[in-house]
């Protein structure tokens, strides 16, 4: 006998079903809570619904640190570039469907909107919640994903950005990660000199940072012609 669905799961199914036709028209296919769309340059756009987990009895909640989100959901946005995934995971497997956590670029739908903050919607009044999410996907998520249609678009966007000595550590880390991604994409295209320049730039964020050893290793391979 099939296990009965909880009210939370039923509500999430209802909301997702109401949005599915809109995303299908825009080239997305679905599996479970994830939607994938592959661009002409074999980059995968991901929109994924995440339902908050049920916390065990006795869990302590604090307004600014830990909240009881059970019965709520959020929407995750991702961009998957195969060679970046292969670099990040030593034993990367070929994916037939991409989850948001597989992506190099990851954002929450709320952070892409005017609030610039995480948003969790209650699984109540489904038509109204679906309308809000629908509007935000169209207004915020799809334009964001359009910036990552091709590798050349990614390179143009990230390589033209500039950094400042007064940037926060987080901004410096983000910049380093972007330059690392550009270096990997360029290396995969055989553009070695440009790749080495990007990889050297990515090392400016805390030379002792753990990923730096991997970046230096990649640089050595490019220098040796491997």
N, C-alpha and C positions, 0 to 999 in steps of 0.2 A: 504493500500500500504506500502510495506517495505521501511524503511528509507534507502536512499543511503549511502553507506560507504564512508568515507573520504579517500583521497589519502594516508594518513598516515596509516589508518587501513588496507587498501588494501595492502600496501607495507609490513606491519607487518605480515599480513596473508600469503603473498607470501613467506617471509623469513621463517616463522615458518613451513610452509608446506614443504619447502625444507629440513628442519632438522628433521621433524617428523619420516621419515622412519629409520634414523640412531638411534634415541632414542627408537623407537619401537623394533628394533632388540636387544636392550640392556635392554628390560623389562619394558620400561616406557609406561604408558598409558596417554592419554591427556584429558584435559577438559579446554576449553577456552585457556588462556595463560599459563596454568600450566601443568607440566608433573610429574607424580608420579610413583615410583617404590618401591614395598614392599620387604624387605629382608626376609630371612628365619627366622629371629628373630623378625618379626613384626615391624621393624623400616622402616619408609618411607623416601626415598630420593626424594627431590623436585628440579626441575629445572623450573624456572618461568621467562617468558619474561615480561618486564615492559616497557610500552610506556610512555614517558614523557607527563605530562599534559599541556594543553593550558593555559597559564597565561592570566589574564584579561588585557585589554588595560590599559596603564599607569604604568604597573609594572616596577620597577627600577631594572636594572641588574648590577652586579659588578663581574668582572672576577673571583675573588677568592672566592666570597661568594654566589652569585646567578647568574646563567647563564640562558639564554634562551635555553632550551633543547628541545623545541617543535619540533617534527619531528625526534626525536632520541629515542633510546631504550637502555636498559641495561638488564643484565641477573642475576637473583638472585638464589642462591644455598642454600638449606636448608636440615636439618636432623630433623625428627619428631620422638620423643620417647613418646608414649602415657602417661606414668606415669608422665613425666616432664610437659606435657601439662596440665594434670589434676591438678598438684600442682600449676602451674602458674595461672590457671583460676579457681576461686572459683566455678563458675557454668559452668564448662567445658561440652561441648556437644560432643556426639560421631560424629566423622567426617567420611563422606563417601569419601571425597576427600580433600587432604591437600593443603593449600596455604602456600607460603613461610613464611608469617607473623605468621603462627601457629607454626613455628618450634623453637626449643631451640637453635640449631646451625644455624646461618645465615651468609652467605658471599656473596659478589659480585664477579662475574666471574673475573673482572679485578684485584681484590685484590689477587686472587689465582695465577695470572700469574706473569711473571718476573717484570712487572712494579710495582706491589704491590700498585695499586691505582685504584680509580673508573674510569670506562670507559663507555662512552655513544657513541653508534654508530649511525651515521646518516642513516636514512632510504632512502638511495640513493645507486645506483649501487648494487642492492640486491645480485646478484651472488657473488660478491667480499666480501660483508659484511657477507653473510652466510658462505662463506668458512673460514673466520677468526673466526667466532663464533664456527663453527664446529670444527676447529682445537683446539681452547681453551677448549671447552667442553671435547674433547678427551684427551688433554694433561694435563689439570689442574683440571677440575671439577670432572671427573670420578675417578681419583686417590685420590682426596680429599674425595669423598663420600665413597670410598672403606675402609677408615679408620673407618667408622661408620656402618659397616655391622651388628654387634652384640653388645649387651650390654657388654659382656666380653671384646670386643675390645675397647669400649669406656672407661671402667674402667681401663684396662691395660694402655691405652694411657694417661689418665688424672691423674691417681694416681701415675704414675711414674715420672711425671713432678715435677720439683722443683722450688721454688721461692727464691728470694733474697731480703734482706732489701733495696737494691738500686733500686728495680723495680719501675717503674712509677705507679701512681695511677691507670691508665687504666690496666696495667699488673696485679696489685694486685686485681682489681675488676674482671678481666677475670678469674684469678686463683680461686678466691672465688666462682665465678659462676660455674666453673667446679667442684669444690669440693662439692658444693651444689647438682649438678646433680648426682654425684657419690653417695652421701648420699641418695638421693631419690631412685635411682635405687637399691641400696643395701637394703634399707628398704623394698622396694616392693618385694625383693627376700627373705625377712626374715633374712637377715644377719645383725642383729641389732648392734652388737658391732662394726663392720666395718663401718656401716652407721653412728653411733654416732661419730666415729673418724673423718670421712669426714665432718660431719656437724660442729663439733667443729672447724675444720680447716677453714671452710668457714666463720666463724665468725671473723677471724683475720683481715678482711678488714673493718675498721671503724665500731666498735661495735654499734655506733648510727645510722648506715645506715638503712634506712627504712625497707628493707627486713629482717633485723636481728631479728625482733620480730617474724616473721613467722618461721624463722629457729629455734629460741629458743623454739617456740611452738611445732615444730616437734620433737625436742630433748626431750622435756618433755613427749611427747606421747611415745617415744621409751623407756625412762627411766621407765615409768609406766607400760610398757607392752601393751599399747593400740595399 
